[in-house]
């Protein structure tokens, strides 16, 4: 079962920031990581990924730089900034609160429980 992109769309930037918290990365590597972590159930479209990179860079949450081309193809790497770390922490907190609220809203109450 593949995950519909509508369920994840609002969280793409947080997913990117989460990946960058552990170290600098480039687009293909990030997309491969998302596929692996999701067990192949989700894949970032290239256009979605690079649009999110632009938004995050414009918001000064990440910065980009060109990697050393002596190690292979020249890649554009992305690094999280201090602003990005703060955004990630806030988004993670918001997500935890939203999960609880959504669970309350979509799970049917057990019989005998007030609605």
PyMOL commands that set and color helices and strands:
alter all, ss='L'
color gray80, all
select helices_A, chain A and resi 5-21+27-37+46-58+69-71+82-106
alter helices_A, ss='H'
color red, helices_A
select strands_A, chain A and resi 25-26+62-66+76-80
alter strands_A, ss='S'
color yellow, strands_A
deselect
rebuild
show_as cartoon
